[in-house]
């Protein structure tokens, strides 16, 4: 087995999942979210574009992996599972009108005499399509289906020391990627050339810590595109006066540390500088509110108060749980830093705290990846927390 | 509107979809696949990690876009839609236990008096989860749901001249990325450093043609990992005698040209060289079978015969339709080059023809992106079609 964890840590994760299954009255759990599959089995491959699953059974300390034949070798190489717990469906079932890969899931559940028992499903997981759900209902008509959405995600919400180490390493890569962005973006440079260097830095990593691919590509809208949050580069050359929102991440063994900053090419106008100062004050207030025993919404409230005092508001949440991720998301979908989320903060929880103002005429973003500690907060990402500016340009392009 | 197509081309696409809807008796079509959303509306943003849709209505030449408020600006910037056809759901509906973004879809369908009519759903589309399906069923109990899986994908299967131009441009980028891989991979180099340079090349693109992010990261398993098809780089240094399978792509405005080759660091042993020759002969035979009027399975049969003559077989398909893609896939999920697929080849259809032998002890891959022409085949990708080898290494590491 490759990978950064020992088997004891995987077994502990399985036990925690089984305890939650037991409380929810589930005897089997079908795990389709690739991040959860990685968390429980160690599986790591870009094969989530075809049906695949990890199946946790109440009475078995070892889960099953089910996927495509050409990926089963990948399961043997990347998971801690014994070979009798690695199954595959016939290649011909792929994108077939006559068969569905869930047939093999059904066969296994019958073999384990679980086909008439309560079975958990991740109904809202990426890559668990409505068609797969309907196929399971058809194939196992006597099963008692339970919604197990986020069951594994909640186990993931508190990180172990080994997981926090990987996130600190990812943060070092994020810092290098942001330094690269700041170095390369200037008037006269193609947006795609800047994106190329940011990608290079994310994957190259830093000394002794090669990068894994982040679950989201560098988001880097410029100018009026900064009013939207999820746009990538376009065929365009940076100019003096440009605003560029940069949201990127470092990734180590699928663990992420996202980091966002805004870069202004030139001297920002007063009202934009003022917006930046308000956001920075709000982020400081939010960080000071992070401590064990506080609840998620208190962190957002601290930020909201600062903003309101200056006449601003932000409808979208201030952050979310972060950790393992595969495209399309590095968020864990459990806690959000927003009004109404009363989840208690516990040591080891990790968040991407992102103050994103996607407003007219120019947006602005400042974010940090943080961990709750025994006494307060550890900011994992390290980069000048300010509106970034560049005014010293190549000949003929001074601001 | 940004983007590479004029509005007339989008309108023509909508008409083709409406014709298929009409034949299938659907009065509305809910499009969740981000590639289909891009194809019909031009929408381009990394926002598919939250619910979003394009809705085509039988009687309206213009579709609707529905998504998150912070992405609606992205829809205004990237689509050809008028602002009254761009809708958003409240931010609080994101990952909420009390509300679902499909409520806004239901509201629109009621407003259009379509809530009791036959409505098509992409039941097997990525990002259309079982939970979203169940929410729609609950919200619109009187609707007559129809499975519209692949309806739009089939319209996409024949490319226009403008689309083929983008795929040729993408192929030029794929060539540059493969040249980069060949230049950088050698004994003593970190796998991640090679991956970083391949990423850089994919995004940097070639003169005047900046790259977009491919839907799949560079797949580049080495050594025993070449027996699996979807593994990425690991914390490892290349050595003399390594085999590296390289599957990468160029991408222009979401259109892909994938390209795969295997690189051997040193002089390949005779049996491996022989395997490469068999694969190359098989690929030649398959390419010669591509012509309008042939059916998909004939292309695979030509390959299969060559392989069988040498005692090999390959269970997985020889290729698939390719074009627009977002993570996790650049495949279109319509035609496959495999036994049983009787789809007629038509000019403008495009395939990733991939001869992937994921076998013990070392795998091997050779692929091309091809288009069916009026008379035969155009191979869009251009790179020495052979087992790549390197024997001239830095001092002290000669093979």
Interface residues (C-beta under 8 A of the other chain):
Chain A: X2 X44 X45 X46 X47 X48 X49 X69 X70 X71 X72 X73 X74 X77 X78 X91 X92 X94 X95 X121 X123 X124 X125 X126 X127 X128 X129 X130 X131 X132 X133 X134 X147 X149 X190 X191 X192 X193 X195 X196 X197 X199 X200 X201 X202 X203 X204 X205 X210 X211 X212 X213 X216 X217 X219 X224 X225 X227 X228 X229 X230 X231 X232 X233 X234 X235 X315 X316 X317 X320 X327 X328 X329 X331 X333 X336 X338 X340 X356 X358
Chain B: X2 X44 X45 X46 X47 X48 X49 X69 X70 X71 X72 X73 X74 X77 X78 X91 X92 X94 X95 X121 X123 X124 X125 X126 X127 X128 X129 X130 X131 X132 X133 X134 X147 X149 X190 X191 X192 X193 X195 X196 X197 X199 X200 X201 X202 X203 X204 X205 X210 X211 X212 X213 X216 X217 X219 X224 X225 X227 X228 X229 X230 X231 X232 X233 X234 X235 X315 X316 X317 X320 X327 X328 X329 X331 X333 X336 X338 X340 X356 X358
